[in-house]
């Protein structure tokens, strides 16, 4: 997949500006709708968001197969609720991507 570098840079900056920490309790209704996607800590949250926004099916499929991204499980949701977790989050409509530790880019 060939990305336009200028648009990719703009999107990366936009996603980075719109990424922030949120308590899990504020994300639960989105989880109930099936729209919250977990991103492994070793992944770059902004990079994943850009790839999803560009519909990069090859990368997303690879990450899913490797267990690096997945829909939030009931077990994760319960654990985050019990620990009052605060997660890094960004929106790539219709999904909200969440990560426990944001990695610098």
C-alpha positions in Angstrom: 0.0 0.0 0.0 1.4 3.3 -1.0 0.6 6.2 1.3 0.8 9.8 0.3 3.6 11.1 2.6 2.1 14.5 3.1 -1.3 13.3 4.0 0.3 10.6 6.2 2.3 13.2 8.1 -0.8 15.4 8.5 -2.9 12.4 9.7 -0.1 11.3 12.1 0.0 14.8 13.6 -3.7 15.0 13.9 -4.0 11.6 15.6 -1.1 12.5 18.0 -2.8 15.7 19.0 -6.1 13.9 19.6 -4.5 11.1 21.7 -5.0 11.3 25.4 -5.5 9.4 28.7 -9.0 8.4 29.6 -10.4 6.4 32.5 -11.7 3.0 31.4 -15.1 3.9 33.0 -15.5 6.6 30.3 -14.9 4.0 27.5 -17.2 1.2 28.8 -20.2 2.2 26.7 -18.0 2.0 23.6 -16.7 -1.4 24.7 -20.4 -2.5 25.1 -20.9 -1.5 21.4 -17.9 -3.6 20.4 -15.9 -0.6 19.2 -12.8 -0.6 21.5 -9.6 -2.1 20.2 -6.7 -3.0 22.4 -3.2 -2.2 21.1 -0.2 -4.0 22.6 2.2 -1.8 24.6 5.1 -2.5 22.3 3.2 -1.0 19.4 3.1 2.7 18.4 -0.5 3.7 19.0 -0.3 6.6 16.6 1.2 4.4 13.8 -1.5 1.8 14.3 -4.2 4.5 14.1 -2.7 5.9 10.9 -2.6 2.4 9.3 -6.2 1.7 10.3 -7.3 5.0 9.0 -5.6 4.2 5.7 -7.3 0.8 5.6 -4.0 -1.0 5.6 -5.5 -4.5 5.8 -2.1 -6.3 5.4 -0.5 -4.6 8.4 -3.7 -4.8 10.5 -4.1 -8.5 9.6 -0.5 -9.2 10.5 -0.8 -7.5 13.9 -4.1 -9.3 14.6 -2.5 -12.7 13.8 0.5 -11.8 16.0 -1.9 -10.9 18.9 -0.7 -7.3 18.9 -4.2 -5.8 18.3 -7.6 -7.2 19.2 -11.0 -6.2 20.3 -10.9 -5.7 24.1 -11.9 -8.9 25.9 -14.4 -9.2 28.7 -11.5 -10.2 31.0 -9.5 -7.0 30.1 -12.6 -4.9 30.5 -13.3 -6.3 34.0 -9.7 -6.0 35.1 -9.5 -2.4 33.9 -12.8 -1.6 35.7 -11.6 -3.2 39.0 -8.2 -1.3 38.9 -9.8 1.9 37.7 -7.3 1.9 34.8 -6.4 5.0 32.8 -5.6 4.2 29.2 -4.2 6.0 26.2 -6.9 6.4 23.7 -7.5 7.7 20.2 -10.4 7.5 17.8 -10.3 6.1 14.3 -14.0 6.0 13.6 -15.8 3.8 14.3 -13.1 2.4 16.7 -11.5 3.7 19.8 -8.0 2.4 20.1 -6.6 1.9 23.6 -3.2 1.1 25.0 -2.0 0.9 28.6 1.5 2.5 27.9 2.0 4.8 25.0 5.3 4.3 23.2 7.2 7.4 22.0 7.6 7.8 18.2 
